[in-house]
Amino acid sequence: MAQMTEEEAERLDELWTKTTPEIDISKPGYFTKHMVHLIEVDTISAAYLRARADADHKTPSQIIGEIVREQMSTAM
């Protein structure tokens, strides 16, 4: 792979540091696809979720989903 010349590097640096990125909110990005429903939990809940997720080799979101589905099934 060819290396950039000093001039190319300067132009690229100028492009990225002086150009304001345009954001198109009509197109989904990483956060809208994967982290649409961010929630905040207290420290104890976060520690529990992390410990259980690590022990079960799952994500905290999967653990929360299991807890919610369990609660919903017992409520009916």
N, C-alpha and C positions, 0 to 999 in steps of 0.2 A: 504494500500500500504506500503510495507516495505521500510524503510529508508536505504540509502547507508551507508556503513561502511566508516570510515576515509580513509582506504586504497583504496576503490573503488572511493571515491571522488577525491583523489589525482591522481589516474590513469586517471580519466576522465578529470580532470583539465590539466594534462600533454598532453593528446590527443588533446584537443581543443586549448591549448596555444602554443604548440610546433610543431603541424602538419600543414603544409601548405595545405589548401583545394585545391582540384583539380577541375577545372571548365571545364565542357564539353560544349562548345559553340554550339554544334550541337543539344543539347536538349533545348527546350524552357523552360524558367523560368518565374517568375512573371512579370518581366519588359518586356520581349519580347512578352508576351501574352497581357499585359494590358497597357503598356506604350511605345509602339513601336515608336510612333510619338510624341516625346516630342518637344514642341515649347516654345520659350521664348517670352513673351509679356511685354510691358511697364507697369508701375505701374498703370496708369489710366485704361488701358484695363483690367488688372488683377482685379482691384477693381470693374469695371463694370461687368465682367464675374461672379465674386463671388457674387455680390449683386443680379444679375438677376437669377443666379443658385439657390441661397437661396430662393428667392421670388417664383420661379417656381417649387421648389423642384426637381431640375435636377442637373446634373453634369456640370461643365464648358465645358467639351467635347461635351455634348449634345447641349448646347447653341451655341457653335462654329459651330457644324454640321448644326443646324437650320439656322444660319446666312449664311453659305456657300451655302446651298441649296437654300435659298431665293435669294441670289445674282446670283446664276447660272440660276435660273428660270427667273429672270428679264433680264438677259443678252441675252437670246435666243430669 
